[in-house]
Amino acid sequence: MKRTSVCLILLTGLTMTMPAKKARADEGMWLFNHPPRKILKDKYGFEPTDQWLEHVQKASVRFNSGGSGSFVSADGLVMTNHHVGLDTLQKISSDKKDYVKDGFHAKTREEEIKAVDLELNVLMEMVDVTAEVKAAVKPDLPADKAFEARRAIIAKIEADSEAKTGLRSNVITLYQGGQYQLYRFKRYTDVRLVFAPEQQIAFYGGDPDNFAYPRYDLDVCLFRVYENNKPLKAEHYLRWSKAGAGKDELVFVSGHPGNTDRLNTVAELEYLRDVGYPWILERLHRLEVMLSVYSGNGEEFERKAKDLLFSVANSRKAREGGLAGLLDRALLKKKMADEKTLRASVANDPQLKELAGAWDTIAGVQPVRAKNIRRYTMLEAGSGFFTTYFGYARTLVRAAAEFAKPNEQRLSEFNDSNKKSLELRLFAKPPIYPDFEIVKLADSLTFLCEQLGYDSKLVQQVLAGKSPRERAAELVLGTKLADVKERKKLYDGGAAAVEASQDPMILLAKIIDKDARAVRKIMEDQVEEPKRQAYDKIAKAKFAVEGTNTYPDATFTLRLAFGTMKGYEEDGKHIPFETTFAGLYQKAHDQHNKYPFDLPQRWIDKKGKLNLKVPFNFVCTPDIIGGNSGSPVINKEAEVVGLVFDGNIQSLVWDFVYTEEQGRTVAVHSHGITEALRAVYDAGSLADELQGLTPRATTRR
């Protein structure tokens, strides 16, 4: 369920959020400064204190590569999923050592491996800046000027905050313009790998079992945060539960859900159904075929493509589930009825009548969005130039132009508040494989020809008289951007250095920049800004009619969800809430230990040491979505009882509506994690650190 950079590129421009409906059952991705206190007290007799909330908030971690995590020891140990850590595992691997396939265990602190370009964020403070943002955007401004005014004030707020506090500062849009909050984050960039199992047990069952249940996955990865070259002394970390959680027990999930589209207008949902999701699936299917063919060339090819193929296949399956929800006539019928009721309430209230046109505004921008989304995706989102080198070139070309402007006038990704993160990515040294880059770029250039037309002037400029394959090879083999020193020279040299550069990838980025910026401006001025203003009005209408005890849609920022440990009924059968190690071995036996149900040799050899009755995975009802991967599941005492890694197939409609009849969050059981560490991986000292029994050893024991 990880939200990855690939997904961000592909989904850009496809989705918008708005206020969710009044919470029922265990629904809700709640803000930490607006928790569901009354709901929890009335339903479960539990009311989290301010101290409890602060502790959980500051023990929670966001992986900027896409995913969630948490501090789980006083010495900066961070727990997340294997598939969240997969990007790092891939980047530190080589043809001589495949940490994805074989796993990793640092038996001493000295053996812990530093991640290439990983940034972790911890939310320290939230400040409401709604009044300041809205005051800067005058009601009579045309859409393009309103967009510029809002961008300018947000950039100023962020820059002032970072200068004052030293913390990463980002203004988060909530209720799609109904509210703005300034989030201040502590950044950590010295992050080191401590433990990861083999991918075969982390993703046991492969694609057939993805989004399924029962499951048997050790989808866990452990990192350690360092500060000043020493393990971080974490003031807030989650202690380990001795017993885990039992059936029907209240549990919480603290994590960073990426994006939801709940109670979007009907027009918005129809766009997603008819244009947005089919388009993203077209792109994902194409990528999956290309990556599968490349991987089929041999073991080393498979290793190089593994992380990307996993991400694409996972996204494809999730979007197929989302589209199935959008094609459900009953779901859309219910959305239509809800919208009709709200609009009638607005029309009949003299104080709300000025809001009545918001729905028509949103409907009115959908044709513009549909007309431009393919060109936007190919040029501005970069899907027509799918290579790491183009990402570097685009950043360098735009940095030279944007950093010459005042902060308030720049494209948002070049704001001062984002500069440190940008430089971390730009100057990192991940492994880059020229043959893989050529294959990716050739395929995307071919796709560019299909989408924009082979005879179009821009496509002909891009191809420079060559076939997509020939042009891709020329660009990849001719660029010098693999060299960090070259990237730094161009970055530090600014506009003069970039203008003088004859690097073919820099020249390519310059060729398309004007057209890419133009389609971006269309989407910002004619789609994003009118929608933002319209959704602001709808938010006001919903607050007036339904009250304010609700939660905003997901924004890849910290949220709190709650629910219980509960199984469900499927096809006339009861699905128990937890599985055991015994079930893992039984499934491997039933499938004759054949891929993707084969066990790593270590698990076969160590079977006799495992307590097969120990719980391995479980399901519960907290409300999650992609981005929650790696979130801790905790009990009322804020103790770890599990680790979120997936949702079942019935949860895929949670993009649009939460249901708990069958939809479930899937997690690794805390007892299963420590049992595997001790019995299978001989990592007793690491299990001790998790359970708070003894300090983690700094030398081999």
C-alpha positions in Angstrom: 0.0 0.0 0.0 3.0 2.2 -0.1 2.6 5.6 -1.8 5.7 5.8 -4.1 7.3 8.4 -6.2 6.2 6.5 -9.3 2.6 6.6 -8.1 2.9 10.3 -7.5 4.1 11.0 -11.0 1.4 8.9 -12.5 -1.5 10.2 -10.4 -0.6 13.9 -10.5 -3.6 15.8 -11.6 -6.0 13.0 -11.3 -7.5 13.4 -7.8 -8.8 16.1 -5.5 -10.1 15.9 -2.0 -12.8 17.4 0.1 -14.4 17.0 3.5 -15.4 13.5 4.5 -18.9 12.7 5.7 -19.8 12.6 9.4 -18.0 9.6 10.9 -19.9 6.4 11.4 -18.6 3.1 12.8 -14.8 3.1 13.0 -14.4 5.5 10.1 -12.0 8.4 10.0 -8.4 9.6 9.4 -8.4 12.1 12.2 -6.1 15.1 12.8 -4.1 14.9 16.0 -5.2 18.4 16.9 -8.8 17.4 16.2 -9.2 13.8 17.5 -12.5 12.0 17.8 -12.6 12.3 21.5 -16.4 12.1 21.9 -16.8 9.1 19.5 -14.1 7.2 21.3 -15.6 8.0 24.7 -19.1 7.2 23.7 -18.3 4.0 21.8 -15.3 2.6 23.6 -15.1 4.4 27.0 -11.7 5.7 26.1 -10.6 9.3 25.8 -7.0 10.0 24.8 -5.3 12.7 26.8 -3.2 15.5 25.3 -0.1 13.8 26.7 -1.1 10.5 24.9 -1.7 12.3 21.7 1.6 14.2 21.8 3.5 11.0 22.6 2.0 9.0 19.7 2.4 12.0 17.3 6.1 12.5 18.1 6.8 8.7 18.0 5.4 8.6 14.5 7.6 8.9 11.4 6.9 9.8 7.8 9.2 8.2 5.1 9.4 10.8 2.3 10.1 7.9 -0.1 6.5 7.0 0.5 5.2 5.4 3.7 5.0 5.5 7.5 6.9 4.3 10.5 7.5 4.8 14.2 10.3 5.0 16.8 10.3 1.8 18.7 13.3 2.1 21.0 15.1 4.8 23.0 18.1 4.4 20.7 16.4 5.7 17.5 15.2 2.4 16.1 12.5 2.9 13.5 10.0 0.2 12.4 8.4 0.2 9.0 7.5 -2.3 6.2 9.9 -4.2 4.1 8.1 -2.8 1.0 8.6 0.8 2.3 12.3 0.0 2.9 12.6 -1.7 -0.5 13.8 1.4 -2.2 16.7 1.6 0.2 17.4 -2.1 0.0 17.5 -1.9 -3.8 19.9 1.1 -3.8 22.4 -0.5 -1.4 22.4 -3.8 -3.3 24.7 -4.8 -6.1 25.3 -7.7 -8.5 27.4 -9.1 -5.7 25.0 -8.7 -2.8 21.3 -8.7 -3.2 19.8 -7.5 0.1 16.2 -7.6 -1.4 16.5 -11.3 -2.1 18.7 -12.4 0.8 17.7 -9.9 3.6 20.0 -8.1 6.0 20.9 -8.1 9.7 23.4 -5.8 11.3 24.6 -7.6 14.4 26.4 -4.5 15.6 25.9 -0.8 15.3 29.0 -0.6 13.1 27.4 -2.9 10.5 24.4 -0.8 10.0 24.3 0.6 6.5 23.5 4.2 5.7 20.6 4.8 3.3 21.4 6.6 0.1 18.8 9.4 0.0 16.3 8.6 2.8 14.6 11.5 4.6 12.4 10.9 7.7 10.0 13.6 9.1 8.5 13.8 12.5 5.6 16.2 13.0 6.4 18.5 15.9 3.8 21.2 15.7 0.6 22.3 13.9 -0.5 25.9 13.6 -3.8 27.1 12.0 -3.0 29.7 9.3 -6.4 29.6 7.6 -7.1 33.3 8.2 -3.7 34.4 7.0 -4.0 32.4 3.7 -7.6 33.4 2.9 -7.0 37.1 3.7 -4.3 37.2 0.9 -6.7 35.8 -1.7 -9.2 38.5 -2.4 -12.7 37.3 -3.5 -12.7 39.3 -6.8 -9.4 38.1 -8.1 -9.4 36.1 -11.4 -8.4 32.5 -11.0 -4.8 32.9 -12.2 -4.2 35.9 -9.9 -5.8 34.0 -7.0 -3.5 31.1 -7.6 -0.5 33.3 -7.6 -1.6 35.1 -4.4 -2.2 31.9 -2.5 1.1 30.4 -3.7 2.9 33.6 -2.6 1.4 33.7 0.9 2.0 30.0 1.5 5.6 30.3 0.4 6.1 33.3 2.8 4.5 31.5 5.7 6.7 28.5 5.2 9.9 30.5 4.8 9.2 32.6 7.8 8.5 29.5 9.9 11.6 27.7 8.9 13.8 30.8 9.5 12.2 31.1 13.0 12.2 27.5 14.1 14.8 25.7 11.9 12.1 23.0 11.3 10.9 21.9 7.9 7.7 23.9 7.4 4.9 23.1 5.0 1.4 24.6 4.7 -1.1 21.7 4.4 -4.4 22.3 2.6 -7.2 20.6 4.5 -10.9 20.2 3.4 -9.5 21.2 0.0 -9.2 24.8 0.9 -11.6 25.0 3.8 -8.7 25.1 6.2 -4.9 25.6 6.1 -2.5 24.4 8.7 1.3 25.0 9.0 3.0 21.7 9.9 6.5 21.9 11.3 8.7 18.7 11.0 12.0 17.6 12.4 14.1 16.2 9.5 16.4 13.2 9.8 18.7 12.3 6.9 21.2 10.0 8.6 19.1 6.8 8.5 20.8 3.4 8.6 19.5 -0.1 7.8 19.4 -2.5 10.7 17.3 -5.5 9.6 15.2 -6.7 6.7 14.0 -10.3 6.0 14.1 -11.9 2.6 11.5 -10.4 0.2 10.0 -13.9 -0.3 8.8 -14.0 3.3 8.1 -10.2 3.5 5.8 -10.5 0.4 4.8 -14.2 0.8 2.3 -15.3 -1.7 3.3 -12.6 -4.2 0.8 -11.0 -6.5 -1.9 -13.7 -6.0 -2.1 -12.9 -2.2 -1.7 -9.1 -2.6 -4.7 -7.4 -1.0 -5.9 -10.8 0.1 -6.5 -12.4 3.5 -5.5 -14.7 5.3 -1.9 -13.6 4.9 1.5 -14.8 6.2 3.9 -11.9 5.6 6.9 -10.7 7.7 6.6 -7.3 6.0 8.9 -5.5 8.4 12.1 -3.4 8.1 14.1 -1.8 10.8 16.2 1.3 10.5 18.1 3.5 13.0 18.2 7.3 13.0 21.5 8.9 13.8 22.2 12.5 14.8 25.7 13.8 14.9 26.9 10.4 14.0 25.4 8.8 17.1 22.1 6.9 17.5 19.3 9.3 18.2 18.1 9.4 21.8 14.4 9.3 21.2 12.3 11.1 23.8 9.1 9.6 22.3 9.1 6.0 21.2 6.4 3.3 21.3 7.0 0.4 23.7 6.3 -3.1 22.8 3.1 -4.9 24.0 3.8 -8.1 26.0 0.7 -9.9 24.8 -0.4 -8.1 21.6 -4.1 -7.4 21.1 -7.0 -9.8 21.5 -10.2 -10.3 19.6 -12.5 -7.2 19.6 -9.8 -5.1 21.4 -9.7 -1.3 20.6 -6.6 -0.4 18.6 -5.2 2.7 16.8 -3.2 3.3 13.7 -0.9 6.4 13.6 0.3 7.0 10.1 0.4 9.1 6.9 -2.5 8.1 4.5 -1.7 9.4 1.1 -4.9 10.4 -0.7 -8.6 9.8 -0.6 -11.5 11.1 -2.7 -14.4 10.6 -0.3 -17.6 12.5 -1.0 -16.1 14.2 -4.0 -18.8 15.7 -6.2 -20.5 13.3 -8.5 -18.9 15.2 -11.5 -15.5 14.5 -10.0 -16.2 10.8 -9.5 -17.5 10.5 -13.0 -14.3 12.1 -14.3 -12.2 9.6 -12.4 -14.4 6.7 -13.6 -14.4 7.7 -17.2 -11.0 9.4 -17.7 -8.7 9.4 -14.7 -8.6 5.8 -13.6 -8.6 4.3 -17.2 -5.7 6.6 -18.1 -3.6 5.7 -15.0 -4.3 2.0 -15.6 -3.3 2.3 -19.3 0.1 3.7 -18.1 0.5 1.2 -15.3 -0.2 -1.8 -17.6 2.3 -0.5 -20.1 5.0 -0.1 -17.5 4.3 -3.5 -16.0 4.7 -5.2 -19.4 7.9 -3.3 -20.1 9.4 -4.1 -16.7 8.3 -7.8 -16.8 10.0 -8.2 -20.2 13.2 -6.6 -19.0 13.2 -8.7 -15.8 12.8 -11.9 -17.9 16.2 -11.4 -19.4 17.9 -12.9 -16.4 18.5 -12.8 -12.6 20.5 -9.6 -12.7 17.9 -7.8 -14.9 15.2 -9.0 -12.4 17.2 -7.6 -9.5 17.6 -4.1 -11.1 13.9 -3.8 -11.9 12.5 -5.4 -8.8 11.6 -2.4 -6.7 10.0 -0.5 -9.6 8.1 -3.6 -10.9 6.8 -4.3 -7.4 5.6 -0.7 -7.1 3.9 -0.6 -10.5 2.2 -4.0 -10.0 0.9 -3.0 -6.6 -0.4 0.3 -7.9 -2.1 -1.4 -10.8 -3.9 -3.8 -8.6 -5.0 -1.1 -6.2 -6.3 1.1 -9.1 -8.2 -1.8 -10.5 -10.0 -2.1 -7.2 -10.7 1.6 -7.1 -12.1 1.5 -10.6 -14.3 -1.4 -9.6 -15.7 0.8 -6.8 -16.4 3.7 -9.2 -18.2 1.3 -11.6 -20.5 0.1 -8.7 -23.8 1.6 -9.6 -25.0 1.4 -6.0 -22.0 3.4 -4.8 -22.6 6.2 -7.3 -26.4 6.2 -6.7 -25.7 6.8 -3.0 -23.2 9.6 -3.8 -25.9 11.2 -6.0 -28.5 11.1 -3.3 -26.1 12.5 -0.7 -25.1 15.4 -3.0 -28.7 16.1 -3.9 -29.6 16.4 -0.2 -26.8 18.7 0.6 -27.5 20.9 -2.4 -31.1 21.1 -1.5 -30.2 22.2 2.1 -27.9 24.9 0.6 -30.6 26.2 -1.8 -33.2 26.4 0.9 -31.0 28.4 3.3 -30.8 32.1 2.5 -27.4 32.3 4.3 -25.9 29.5 2.2 -27.4 30.4 -1.3 -24.2 32.0 -2.4 -22.5 28.6 -2.2 -25.0 26.9 -4.5 -22.9 27.3 -7.7 -19.9 25.3 -6.4 -21.0 22.0 -7.7 -21.5 23.4 -11.2 -18.1 25.0 -11.1 -16.5 21.7 -10.4 -18.4 20.0 -13.2 -17.4 22.8 -15.5 -13.7 22.3 -15.2 -13.8 18.5 -15.9 -13.8 18.9 -19.7 -10.7 21.1 -19.5 -9.0 18.5 -17.2 -9.9 15.6 -19.5 -8.6 17.5 -22.5 -5.2 18.3 -20.9 -4.5 15.4 -18.6 -2.6 13.2 -21.1 -0.4 16.1 -22.3 0.1 17.2 -18.7 1.1 13.6 -17.6 3.5 13.1 -20.5 5.3 16.5 -20.3 4.9 18.1 -16.9 4.7 14.9 -14.8 7.5 13.5 -17.0 6.0 10.2 -18.0 7.2 10.7 -21.6 10.8 10.8 -20.3 11.0 8.0 -17.8 14.6 8.0 -16.7 16.5 9.1 -13.6 18.7 11.3 -15.7 15.8 13.3 -17.0 14.6 13.9 -13.4 18.1 15.4 -12.7 18.0 17.5 -15.8 14.5 18.8 -15.2 15.5 19.8 -11.6 18.7 21.5 -12.8 17.0 23.5 -15.6 14.1 24.6 -13.4 16.3 25.3 -10.4 18.4 27.7 -12.5 15.2 29.6 -13.5 13.2 29.4 -10.3 15.9 30.2 -7.7 16.5 33.5 -9.6 13.0 34.5 -8.6 11.7 35.7 -5.2 10.6 32.8 -3.1 6.9 33.8 -3.3 6.9 33.6 -7.1 8.6 30.2 -7.6 7.0 26.9 -8.5 6.1 25.3 -5.2 8.6 22.5 -5.4 11.4 25.1 -5.4 10.2 27.0 -2.4 12.9 27.6 0.3 11.0 25.2 2.6 11.6 22.3 0.1 15.2 23.2 -0.8 17.0 20.9 1.6 14.9 17.9 0.5 15.5 18.7 -3.1 19.2 18.9 -2.6 19.3 15.6 -0.7 17.7 13.8 -3.7 19.7 15.7 -6.4 23.1 15.0 -4.8 22.5 11.4 -3.7 24.4 8.6 -5.3 21.9 5.8 -6.0 23.0 3.0 -8.4 22.0 3.8 -12.0 22.1 1.2 -14.7 22.5 2.6 -18.2 20.9 -0.4 -19.9 17.8 -0.2 -17.7 17.6 3.6 -18.3 17.7 3.1 -22.0 14.9 0.6 -21.9 12.7 2.8 -19.7 13.4 5.9 -21.8 12.8 4.2 -25.1 9.5 2.9 -24.0 8.4 6.2 -22.6 9.5 8.1 -25.8 7.4 5.6 -27.8 4.5 6.3 -25.5 5.1 10.0 -26.1 4.8 9.5 -29.8 1.5 7.6 -29.4 0.0 10.3 -27.1 1.1 13.5 -28.7 1.4 12.3 -32.3 4.6 11.3 -34.1 4.4 14.2 -36.5 3.9 16.8 -33.8 6.6 19.5 -33.8 7.5 18.9 -30.2 7.9 15.1 -30.6 10.1 15.6 -33.7 12.3 18.0 -31.7 12.6 15.5 -28.9 13.4 12.6 -31.3 15.9 14.7 -33.3 15.5 12.5 -36.4 16.0 9.2 -34.6 13.8 6.3 -33.5 12.8 6.3 -29.8 15.3 3.5 -29.1 18.1 5.2 -30.9 17.3 8.5 -29.2 17.1 6.9 -25.8 20.5 5.3 -26.2 22.0 8.6 -27.4 20.6 10.5 -24.5 21.6 8.0 -21.8 25.0 7.2 -23.1 25.8 10.9 -23.8 24.8 12.5 -20.5 27.2 13.3 -17.8 24.5 13.6 -15.1 25.4 10.3 -13.5 28.3 12.2 -11.9 27.3 14.0 -8.7 30.1 16.5 -9.3 28.6 17.5 -12.7 25.2 17.9 -11.2 26.6 20.1 -8.4 28.5 22.2 -10.9 25.4 22.9 -12.9 23.3 23.5 -9.8 25.8 25.9 -8.2 26.5 27.6 -11.5 22.8 28.6 -11.9 21.4 30.0 -15.2 24.7 30.7 -16.8 26.0 27.1 -16.3 22.7 25.5 -17.5 22.5 27.8 -20.5 26.1 26.9 -21.5 25.6 23.2 -21.0 25.6 21.0 -24.0 24.7 17.9 -22.0 22.0 16.1 -24.2 19.7 15.5 -21.2 19.9 19.2 -20.2 19.1 20.2 -23.8 16.1 17.8 -23.8 14.7 19.3 -20.6 15.1 22.7 -22.1 13.3 21.7 -25.3 10.1 20.7 -23.5 10.2 23.1 -20.6 8.1 25.8 -22.3 5.3 23.4 -23.3 5.4 21.6 -20.0 5.0 24.9 -18.1 2.2 25.9 -20.4 0.1 22.8 -19.7 0.9 23.1 -16.0 -0.5 26.6 -16.0 -3.7 25.5 -17.7 -4.2 22.9 -15.1 -3.4 25.3 -12.2 -5.4 28.2 -13.4 -8.3 26.6 -15.2 -8.7 23.4 -13.1 -7.0 23.5 -9.7 -7.8 27.0 -8.6 -11.5 27.0 -9.6 -11.9 23.6 -7.9 -10.1 24.9 -4.8 -12.5 27.8 -4.5 -15.5 25.7 -5.2 -14.5 23.0 -2.7 -14.0 25.8 -0.1 -17.6 26.7 -0.6 -18.7 23.1 -0.3 -16.7 22.7 2.9 -18.5 25.8 4.3 -21.9 24.2 3.3 -21.0 20.9 4.9 -19.8 22.5 8.1 -23.0 24.5 8.3 -25.4 21.6 7.5 -23.6 18.6 9.1 -21.4 20.2 11.7 -17.6 20.3 12.2 -17.0 16.9 13.9 -15.5 15.4 10.8 -12.1 14.7 9.3 -10.4 16.0 6.1 -9.4 13.7 3.3 -5.9 12.2 3.4 -3.0 14.4 2.4 0.1 12.2 3.3 0.3 13.9 6.7 -0.1 12.4 10.1 -3.6 11.0 11.0 -5.0 8.8 13.8 -7.5 6.0 13.0 -9.2 3.6 15.4 -11.0 0.3 15.3 -11.1 -3.2 16.7 -9.4 -6.6 16.1 -12.1 -8.3 14.1 -12.6 -11.0 11.5 -15.3 -11.0 8.9 -17.7 -13.1 6.8 -16.8 -14.0 3.2 -18.7 -16.4 0.9 -20.5 -17.9 3.8 -17.3 -18.5 5.8 -16.0 -16.8 8.9 -12.5 -15.4 8.4 -10.7 -15.3 11.8 -8.9 -12.1 12.7 -5.5 -13.6 13.0 -3.2 -16.2 11.4 -0.3 -18.2 12.9 3.0 -19.6 11.9 1.4 -23.0 11.6 -0.9 -21.6 8.9 2.2 -20.4 7.0 3.8 -23.8 6.9 0.4 -25.4 6.0 0.0 -23.1 3.1 3.5 -23.8 1.8 2.7 -27.5 2.1 -0.6 -27.2 0.3 1.1 -25.3 -2.6 4.0 -27.8 -2.7 6.4 -25.0 -1.7 6.2 -23.6 -5.3 6.6 -19.9 -6.1 5.2 -17.6 -4.9 4.3 -19.8 -2.0 7.8 -21.2 -1.4 9.6 -20.5 1.8 13.2 -19.2 2.1 15.6 -22.0 3.1 16.2 -20.3 6.4 12.5 -20.7 7.3 12.6 -24.4 6.4 15.7 -25.0 8.5 14.5 -23.1 11.5 10.9 -24.4 11.6 11.6 -26.5 14.7 12.7 -23.5 16.7 9.5 -21.5 16.0 6.4 -21.6 18.3 3.9 -22.4 15.5 1.0 -21.2 17.7 2.3 -17.6 17.8 0.1 -15.1 15.8 1.7 -14.0 12.6 -0.8 -11.6 10.8 -4.1 -10.1 11.8 -6.9 -7.9 10.5 -8.6 -5.0 12.2 -11.1 -2.2 11.3 -9.1 1.1 11.5 -9.5 3.4 8.4 -6.3 3.4 6.2 -5.2 3.9 2.6 -2.0 3.9 0.6 0.7 5.7 2.6 -0.3 4.0 5.8 2.1 1.2 5.0 4.5 0.9 8.0 2.1 2.5 10.4 2.2 1.1 13.9 -0.9 -0.5 15.4 -1.1 0.4 19.0 -3.3 -0.3 22.0 -4.8 2.2 24.6 -1.5 2.2 26.4 0.3 3.3 23.2 2.1 0.0 23.0 2.9 -1.7 19.7 0.6 -4.6 18.9 1.2 -4.7 15.1 2.5 -3.2 11.9 0.2 -2.2 9.1 1.2 -3.5 5.7 -1.9 -3.9 3.5 -5.7 -3.8 3.3 -7.8 -6.7 2.0 -9.5 -6.6 -1.4 -12.7 -5.3 0.1 -10.8 -2.2 1.4 -9.9 -0.9 -2.0 -13.1 1.1 -2.2 -11.9 3.1 0.9 -10.5 5.7 -1.6 -14.1 6.8 -1.9 -16.1 5.4 1.0 -15.3 3.6 4.2 -17.1 0.3 4.9 -16.4 -2.2 7.7 -18.6 -5.0 6.8 -15.7 -6.8 5.1 -13.0 -4.2 4.5 -10.1 -4.6 6.8 -6.6 -3.3 7.6 -4.0 -6.1 7.4 -1.0 -6.1 9.8 2.0 -8.1 11.1 1.5 -9.2 14.7 4.0 -7.8 17.2 4.5 -11.2 18.8 5.1 -12.7 15.3 7.9 -10.1 14.7 9.8 -10.9 17.8 9.3 -14.6 17.5 10.7 -14.6 14.0 13.7 -12.4 15.1 14.6 -14.8 17.8 13.8 -18.2 16.3 14.6 -17.7 12.6 17.1 -14.9 12.4 19.1 -15.3 15.6 18.5 -11.6 16.3 17.8 -12.0 20.0 19.5 -8.7 20.9 17.3 -6.8 18.4 14.2 -8.4 19.8 15.4 -7.5 23.2 15.7 -3.8 22.1 12.2 -3.9 20.7 10.8 -5.3 23.9 12.9 -3.0 26.1 14.7 -5.9 27.9 18.3 -4.8 27.4 20.2 -2.1 25.4 21.1 -3.0 21.9 24.7 -4.3 21.8 27.3 -2.2 20.1 29.6 -5.1 19.6 29.0 -8.7 18.5 27.7 -11.1 21.2 
